[in-house]
Amino acid sequence: DSGVTQTPKHLITATGQRVTLRCSPRSGDLSVYWYQQSLDQGLQFLIQYYNGEERAKGNILERFSAQQFPDLHSELNLSSLELGDSALYFCASSVYREAGWSPLHFGNGTRLTVT
Amino acid sequence: GQQVMQIPQYQHVQEGEDFTTYCNSSTTLSNIQWYKQRPGGHPVFLIQLVKSGEVKKQKRLTFQFGEAKKNSSLHITATQTTDVGTYFCAGPLLRGRGGSNYKLTFGKGTLLTVNP
């Protein structure tokens, strides 16, 4: 068990809809990351939050947004969904120490299917 | 932007054969990390290499970091069915404005299948 909790495990929705994916980081980790995994693209970095603030951004679509709340849980919002958004979405967490960043601990992922 | 490339994309071996996956970065890395994702699972951290030319071993797994800190390899000796999964290398992209921004870029991974 990585200590990172993601809900829901599966999500099936129609094109044009909006969904919210939720992540609770490992206890003590201040940073949350979102990754998208599809068959042909591997693990694509979407966005990083640190202690409530956005810190690094990847190729995240404008239809996607995220936030990290004061209790450090994070939500990834996907809107105007398209078929191509079907993928596995992973949340990961880590902490920054004097020696540098700890490795990423991944949640079990949310499998999104857009029909 | 920074790219991390891995080869091969797929590797199928007979149980007992060796396996190697290679990772190359377009930029010099401060460290390289390796993760394993079992089928249906999530990526799990294996190891981090920091020093130029570093070699680390975990039982049958040997990890190397290149002298120029731009490439790395993972070698598995005498594969077992439990080694099945996708192996990812990942390198951090650090920006100059401080320590709280951190983007770990993953290679596309090498899917290892093992025939018993």
Interface residues (C-beta under 8 A of the other chain):
Chain A: S2 S31 Y33 Y35 Q41 G42 L43 F45 Q48 Y50 N51 E53 R55 A56 G58 F90 A92 S94 Y96 G100 W101 P103 L104 H105 F106 G107 N108 G109
Chain B: S30 N31 Q33 Y35 G41 H42 P43 V44 F45 Q48 F88 A90 P92 L93 R95 G99 S100 N101 Y102 K103 L104 T105 F106 G107 K108 G109
